[in-house]
Amino acid sequence: MNNMEIAEYDETGWQQNRTKPEGEDEEMPEDNPQETIRECLEKFLTPDYIMEPGIFTQLKRYFQSGGSPEEVIMMLSENYKAVAQMANLLAEWLILAGVKVTDVQAMVENHLKDMILKTFDPKKADTIFTEEGETPDWLTEMIDHPTWRSLIYRLAEEYPDCLMLNFTIKLISDAGFQSEITSISTAAQQIEVFSRVLKTSIAKFLSNPEDIQGAIQECARMVCHGQHTYVYSQVLIQVLSQEQKGGFNMKRLAQEITKYALQNNQNVTPITMALNGSAAYPQACQALSSMLSRNTLNPADITVLYRNYSGPDPPPIDLIRNPQFLELLVDSLFKAGVKINPEHKPKYIYLLAYAASVVDTPAKKRPLAERVLNKDELKNTTQAVEKVHAICNVNKGSTELIAELQTLYNCIKYPVVGVGVIRWIENTVTEPSYFKLSTDSCPTHLAILDEVAAVHPTLHQQILSLLIRLFESKQDELEILVQLEMKKMLLDRMVNLLTRGCVVPVVKYIKQCWGKGDTDVSLIRYFVTEVLETITHPYSPEFVLLFLPMVENEEITGTMRGEGDNDPVSEFIGLFFHFYLLTFNKNFKLFHFSSMSTFSALQGSLHHCIIGNI
């Protein structure tokens, strides 16, 4: 051993070099030496006790109490079973037999994890800190390894009151691994840990527009773990929503979290009302709270809100821009067959149009009464909602709707009407008998949906969700061929959505259908054919990564390939090669070709590029 190793051994083992406070004896004798010897001997009799980390401490107690060296040597040697050494030997044999080192390591670690999960005692774990008085070095080393961090997460889930585990979770968070803490109950035990996990979740929401719904669901699930996490998070998000940069994103996140809580039957209405500043308007606050808590509208409370918002000094518009309240208004006005008292119907329409069209600019350094209200769009929006409501509130067949198409198309340009039309179509086409009674190649309702997709890009996700729901619905009453034709018609709607800019979500869904293997390959082929006939270069790398595997699959596009290279498949691959391999050859490593036909097509494209001096 060198000097450094000796110093480390002395310090961690016998601790002979530590400075003792003045007045402290060099050796503190035990009160009852015989009892101490008996306790030590009991421990020495346990198998492999010589391998325990506390062996030096117990030996010191034993010798200080007058224990016999010969006796302890005999006990430790006779009870030495060499379990750890045998495990190392078996691991070496497995490696010599040809098993990968990583696989052997995984076997050992997984077995240790199972043993720890079976035998873990939280009370004994808590004594680690009382005995050592500081964070053990081995615990700090453990959190550097993903395997043992995952073990800590599982144990913390089972034993939320264990102080040692909670402290370890904080160590993991301090080390920068908070993104791994997916267990909400684990993160919610400590405000520091929860704050870091919440920050990571919000950052993911802001930086991943491609998977915004997934980020929202993950964040909402964490925030809605408990009342304390909900209040803390919503207050924090409410403060962030006041910022000029990104404030609207945070406001949307707060609304999505509220929506998630309501879907899970959590009554968060009092918290929502406390955060939106409604206390200054007690009448409006009471009316809105009454409807939100019962999740239903009633004419008396609607009348109170109407009177407040049609007066000279209306409450802030954010009060009625509550997602739950807007959902109730849209359902009451656009669901077919919903009856509203004719006397109160204009009030429902006015409140929805007011919430959708009025721009409420708060005053800065002025009394709130002097804030600026822009109502330029209110009248036209009210008229549009009223006209479309009159159409949607009556069950009309496709033939009758044709006469109303011009009115619908003129009014759909208002976003709130677009939302209402989607809700009306959803309730109509999801009726079990709808496609059974429909004889059109493209039902009028779904043709109207195409128009909404053309006018409102922000509603693409809602439209795609409805199309997916119809595509996956069971239509057992229809014949097999009729079912295939219906699904092709829905694929046409998805292709139309793709041409309007909703590219990646549509292609990603079809690729998932292909990957699951539960969709007829003829439908995948139909979609690929329609897309190839519709699109043109340049293609984004993300689109190519999703679409190229389906194009190069022989089962999907084998019948579409010709002897030359003038077919759509070869043209797509050729254009991809020209624009992404010649121009951006650094991206070549991103793509993997699973068939020789793709490689051959690329060779043909290269030949034409050379011949054409491109």
N, C-alpha and C positions, 0 to 999 in steps of 0.2 A: 504494500500500500504506500502511496505517496503521502506527503504531509497533509494535503488537502483532504484526501479520503479519510485519514485518521481523524482529522478535526471534525469532519462531517459525521463519522461514526460515533465519536464521543458525544457530539452535541445532540444527535437524534436518539442515541441509544441510552447511554448511562447519564448523560447530561452532567458530567463531572466538571465541566469548565464554566458552568453558569455561576454568576456572582450571587452570593447569598446575602440577604439583608442583614444588617448589623443586629446581633442578638439572636439570630437563628442558628440552631445547632447544625453541625455538619451532617449528622445522621439523626433523624427523628425516630426514636424507638417506638415500636407498636405498644399499645396499652396492654394487650394480651398476647404475648408471643406464641403460646401454645395454640390459641385459636387461629392466629395468622398462619402458623405452619400447617394446621389442618386444612385451612381454606386453600392454601397454595398446593398442597399435595392432591387435593381433589381435582384441581385444574390440571396438574401434571399428569394425572391418570387418563385424561381424555385423549383420544387418538390425534396424533400429529400436533400436539400442543406446542411443540418446539417451533412450528411454522407460524404460530399466532403473533400478530404485531405487538401484543403486550407481554411477551415472554420475558423481556429484560426487566420490566417493572416488577413482575411477580418474583423473578429470581432475586432481585435486590431485597424485596420484602422478606423473602424466605431466609436469605443469609443474614439479614439484620436481626431476625428473630431467633437465630441460633440453629438454623436448619443444617442437616448433614449434606455435604457436597456429594458423597458417594451415593446416597439414597436418591437424590434428585437426578443424578446422571443415569442411574439404573432405570428410574421411572420413565424419563424422557426417551431413552433409547428403546426400552421394551414397548412403548406405546407409539413408536414412530412407524407409521404405516406407509409413508411415502406416496400418498394419493396424488399430490401435485406433480411429483417427479414421474410417477407412472403415466399421468396424463401427458406430460411432455414427451415421454418415451414413445407412447402410442402415436402422438402427433408426428414425431420424427419418422416412425415406421410408415405411416400413411403417405408422407411426402416421398419417402424412398420408393414406395409402391407406385408412385405416379400421380397421386392426388395433388391438385394445385394447392399451393400454400394458402391462398385466399379462402379456398373451400374448407381447408382444415381449420383455419382461424375462425371461420364462420360457425363451424360445428361446435368448437369449444365455447365460443361466446354465446351462442344460442342456448347451449346446455346450461351454462352458468346463469344466463338470464332466467331460464325456467326454474332453476333451483332457488334463485333469489326471490322470484315471485312467489314460490311456494312457502318459503321459510321466513320471509321478511317480517320483522317485529318492529313496529314503529317506536315502541317504548325503548328498546335497546338502541335503536338508531339515534334517538334523542340524547342518549347518554354519551354519545361520541363527543359532543361539545362540552358536556360537564366534566368529562375525564381529561380531555386534551386542552380545553380552555381556549382553543383557537381553531381556525379552519385547517383540517388535516391536509397535508400535501397530496395524499393519494386522491382526495376528493377533487382538488383542483385539476389533477391530471385526468381524472375520469371524464370531466365535462369537455375535454378536448376531442373525445371520440364519439362519433354519431351513435354507435351501438349503445353505449352507456347513457348517453343523453336520452335516447328513446326509452331506455329502462326507467330512468328517473321520471319521465313523463307518465308512464303507465303506473308507477308506484304512487306518484302524486295524485293521480286520478282516483286510486283506490283508498289512499290514506290522506285526505285533504288537511287533516289536523296535525300531521307530523311536522314538527318544527324543523327537523333536519332536512326533510324534502323541500319544504317551502324556502328554506335558506338556499338550498342547492338550485332551485328554480331561479331565484334572484341572481345567483352566481352565473347561471347560464344566460340569463337576460343581460347581465352586465358584460358578459363576454361577446355579445353581439349576435346571439343565436335566437333572438326573440321571434323571428319569422317561422321557426320550427314549432313554436308552442301553439299547436292547433287546438289543444284542449282548453275550452273556455273556462271551465271550473278551476283549472290549474292557474290560468293567468289572472283570474278574478280574485285570487286570494290576497294579492298585494297590489297596491295602487301603482307602484313604480313599474312592475312587470306589465300590468294591464295597460298602462299608458304607452309603453314601448310597443306592445303588440297592436294597440289601436292605431298608433302612428304609422306602423308598417302597413296595416290594412287600408288606411285612408290613402297613403302614398300609392298603394297598388291600384286603388280605385281611380286615382287621378292620372296615373301613368299607363293604364291599359285600356284604351278606348275600344280595342277589338273585343275584349271579353268583359265589358262593363257590367253585364248582368251577373256574371259569376263573381266579380269583385264585390258587387253590392250585396249579393246573398251571403258571401263569407263575412263581410263586415256587419251586416244586420244580425246574423246568427250570433256573433260574438257580443254585440251591444245588447241584444235582448236576452242575454243569459239570466240576468236578475234585475231587480228594480234599481239597485245601487249602480250597476254598470250602465243601465239605460239612462238614468238621470245624469250621471257624470258625463257620459259620451254626448248626449244631446245638448247639454249646456256648452260643452266644448265646441261642438259643431256649430251651434247657434252663434257663438262668438266669432268663429271663423267665417261664417256666412255673411258677416257685416263687412268683410274685406272687399275692396273694389276688384282686386285680382283673384279670380276663382271663387268669389262669393256665391255665385249662382250654382256652381257645381256642388258646393257644400250644402246649399239649401235643398238641392235635389236629393243629395244623400240623406239628409235629415228626413225628408218626406218619404223616401223609400224605406228607411228604417221604421218609421211609423207605420207604413203600410204592412211591412213584414210582421210587426208586432200585432197588428189587428188580425191578420190572417191566422195567427197562432193564438187567438182568443186572449190576448193580453190587453187589459183595459189601461191604455196610456193616455186617454183623453184629458184627465186633469193635468198631467205633466205637459201635454201639448199646449193646452190653453194657458198654462202658467208661463210658457216660454214665448208665446206669440204676442204678448203685450195687450191682451184683450181685457185685462182688469180695468183699464180706463173706460171701457164701454160695457157696463154691467148688463144692460138689456140684451145687446147682441151676443155677449159672452154666454149668458144664461140660455138663450134660445139655441145657440149653436151647440153648446155642451149637452143640452137635453137630447138633441137629435143624434149627436155622435155617440153618446153613451149607450143609446138604444139601437144605434145603427139603422135608423129609419127616419124618414121625413114625415112631418105633420103640418097641416095648413096653419095652425096657430103660430108655431115658431117661424115658419116661412114668412108669415105676415109681419112678424116683428122685425126680421132681417130686412125684408123689403122696405118697410117704413124707415129703417135706419139708413139704408143705402140709397134710397131715392130722395132723402132729405138734403138740406143745404150743407150739412157738415157730417158726411158719412164716416164710419169707422175706417181704419186702414184696410186696404184691399187684401192684405195677407191673411186677414182673419177668415175670409171665405175662400181663399185659395188653399184650402185644406184638402189633401188628396181624397180623404174619406168622404167629405161633403160633396166634392165634385163628382165622385163615382156615384153617389146616391142621386144627384141631379141628372146625370147622364142616363142612368138606368130608368129613372122615372119618366124621362122625356123621349127616349129612343127605343125602349123595349116595346115591341108590338103587344097590344092588348092591355097595357098598364093604363088604368083610368085615373084621371086627375079631375078634381072639381073644376068645371069651366070658369068659375069665379076666381079661382086661385091660380089657374094655369099661367096667366101672364106674369105672375110674380115668380114662378119657377123659372120661366124663360128669361126674365129680366136678370135674376141673380146669376144664372149661368153665363149669360152674355156679358154681364158686368165683370164677373171674375175673369173672363177670357179676353176681354178687349180693352178695358180701362187701364191706362198707365198712371200709376200713383207715385209721384216723385216726392219724397219727404223733404220738408224744408230744412235748410241748414242754418243754424243759428237764428232761427225764427220760430215763432209759435207754430204748433202743429196745425192750427186752423188755417195757416197761410200756405200749406203745401199745395203743389200743383197737380190738378187732376185733368188728364187728357181723355175726353169722352168722344173723340171724333169718330171712332169705329163702333160705338155702342149701338147706335140706331140700326145700322146696316147688319151688324151681327145679330141683333135681336130679331130682325125680320127674317134673316136666313135660318136661324134656329126654329122660328115659328113655322116657316114653310116646310122644312124637312120633317119637323115633328108631325105635321099633318099627314105627311106621306108615310112615315115609319109607324105611326100609331095604328094604322089599319092594315090588316093582312091582305096583301095584294099578290096576285100571281105574276109570273114573268111578263105575260102579255099586257096586263094592266100597267106594269111598271114602265114599259117602253114609252108610254105617253108622258111620264113624269121625268124621263131621263134628262131633258134639257134643264128643268128646274133644279134637279139634283146636282148636275154638273156645274151650274152657276153658283150654287151655294156651297159646294164642297171646298171651294177655295179658302173658306174660313176654317182654321185649324180645329176649332171646337166642333164644327159640323162634321169634319172628317173623323174625329174621335167618335162622335155619336153614330155616324153611318157604319163604322166598323162594329160598334156594339150591336146595332140593329141587324147587320148582316150575320154576325156571329150567332145571335139568338135564333135567326131564321134558318141558316143552313145547317146548324147542328141538330135540328129536329130529326128524329130517326127516319121519318118518312120523306124527307126533303128530296134526296136523290132518287128515291123510288118513284116519286111523282114527276120528277123533272125529265123532260124529253129533249131539252136543248143540248147541243154539243158544248156550249158554254152558258150556264145559267146567268140570267141578267144580274143577279145579285153579285156574282163573282166578277162580272164585267165591270160593275160599278167599283168593285174593290181595286181593279186595275187603275181606274181613274184616280182614286185616293192615293195610290202608290206613286202615280205620276206627279201629283201636286205637292205631296207632303213627305219628304224624305225622313223626317223625324218619326213618322208612323210606320216605317218599314218593318221594324221589329215586331210590332203588334200584328201586322198583316202576315208576316212570315210565321209567327206563332199560330195564328188561326189556320193557315194553309197546312202546317205540319200536323196540327190536331186533326184536320179533315183527312190528310193523307194516311195517317195511322189509325183512323177510325175503322171499326168493323162494320162492313156493309154486307152482312151475310144474306140479307134478303135479295140482293142483286146477283145475277148470274156472273160467273167468273169473267167472261169477256167484257161484260158491262162494267165490272169493277176495274178491270185494267184500263178501259177507256176513261173512266172517271179519274183514275190516278194520273193518266196522261194529261188530262185536262188540268189537273192541279199542278202538274209539272210545268205546263205552259204558263200558268200563273206565276210560278216560281222563276221561270226564265224571264218573264216580263219584269218581275221584281229585280232580277239581276241586271237587266238593261237599264233600270232606273238608278243603279248605284249600289244596291244591296248585294254585292258580289261575294265577298268572303263568307258571310253567314250562310248564304244559299248553298254554295259549293261545299262548305264544310259539312252541312247537314246531309247532303247527298252522299258525300264520301263516308260519313258515319253509317248511313243505310247500307252502303256497299260493304263496309267493313264488318257489320253485324251479320250479314248473310241472310237476313230475313226479308229482303226485298227482291222481287223478281228481277233477274238480270236484264230482261227486255226493257224494263222501266229505266234502269240505269243507262242502258244503251240509248234509249229514246232521249233522255236528258242530255247526254254527252253530244248526241247528234245535233240537237236543237242549239246547244251552246256553241258548238263549232261553226254552225251556220250563221250565228248571230254576232260573235265577237271578232275583233281584229286587234292587231298589235298597236301599241306596245302592251306587254303583259307585266303585271307586277310580280316580283319573286314569290310573294305569298300565294298569289293565285296559281302560279305555275306549280308550286310545291303541292297544292291541294288537287289540282286538276290533272297534272301530267300522269300520276299513277293510274288513273282511270283510262286516260287516252291510250297509254301504252299496254294496257291489259288486253290480251288476245281474246278472251272470252267476251269482252265488251265491244271492242272495235275491230275484231278480226275480220268480220264480214264487210266492214266499211273500207278496208284497204284495197287499193287497186294494184295492178302490175307496175304502173309507173309511180310517179310521186305527185300526181295532180289531185289525189283524193284529200278530203278535209283533214284526215289524221296526219298524213305526211306533211301537208302544208303547215299545220299547227306546230308540229315538231321542228320543221325546217325553219319557221319564223322564230321559234323559241331559240333554236341554235344560233341563228344569225344575230339576233338582237341581244342575246344574253351570254353567249359564249365568245363570239368574236369581239363584241363591244365591251362586255364586262366579264372577261374570262376569269377574273378573280372570284366570281361567284360559282365557278364550276364545281367546287368542292361541296356545294350545297345540295347538288342533285345526284340521285342514284338511279341508274337505269336497270330495271329488273328484267328486261327482255332484249334479245339480240335484234328484234325487229326495230326497236327504237334506235339502237346503235347503227343499224343499217340505214335507217332513214336519215340519221345525222350525217352519215358518210355521203349519202346522195346529195344532201343539201350542201355539204362542203364542196362536192364536185361542181355543182351549179354555181356556187359562189366564186370558185376559181375560174370557171369558164367565162362567167359574166364579168370578171375583173372587179368584183365587189370587194 
